[in-house]
Amino acid sequence: MTVIEEMTIREMCDAFDVTPRTLRFYEAKELIFPKREGTKRLFSRRDRVRLKLILRGKRFGFSLEDIRKLLDLYDLEGSERSQYLRTYTLAQERLAQMEQQRDELTEAIAELKTELANGAEMFHSYSTPPAPQTKSAA
């Protein structure tokens, strides 16, 4: 099995289901560092790993700055230990935020359903003809 050393921007787009604009954006933000040959960008295995981590981080709602810090931890130390520990801590924090958002959303959905039920009753009363009035004997 041959290991692909470098990929073009088109190959990266196809492999990761991203646009060239996305890759250029991450390059401009200094999250990936493709080699340049004229106007051609060549992405290394390291760039592919970083992009995979960036996309995973974005899917989980991490900010680009958080992602950068995590990627930089590995680059600074050459060790995965600090990166894993910090990632684990950030992931726990993000999970707590997501669960809180879910709970708030669940509560808002329940409230909206109640309001819609009340609105449906009100709408129904408008569309039902009024009951006939009886004359009271005086």
Residue pairs with C-beta under 8 A, 6 or more apart in sequence:
3 45
4 45
5 44
5 45
6 35
6 42
6 43
6 44
7 15
7 42
7 43
7 48
8 40
8 41
8 42
8 43
9 20
9 23
9 34
9 40
9 41
9 43
10 20
11 43
12 18
12 23
12 43
12 47
12 48
12 51
13 19
13 20
13 23
15 48
16 48
16 51
16 52
16 55
18 51
18 55
23 32
23 34
23 41
23 43
23 51
26 32
26 51
26 54
27 33
27 34
27 41
29 64
29 68
30 68
31 50
31 54
31 64
31 67
31 68
31 71
32 43
32 47
32 50
32 51
32 54
33 46
33 47
34 41
34 42
34 43
34 44
34 47
35 41
35 42
35 43
35 44
36 42
43 51
50 71
53 67
53 70
53 71
54 64
54 67
54 71
57 66
57 67
57 70
58 64
58 67
60 91
60 94
61 94
61 97
61 98
62 70
62 90
62 94
66 90
69 86
70 83
70 86
70 87
70 90
71 83
73 82
73 83
73 86
74 80
74 82
74 83
77 83
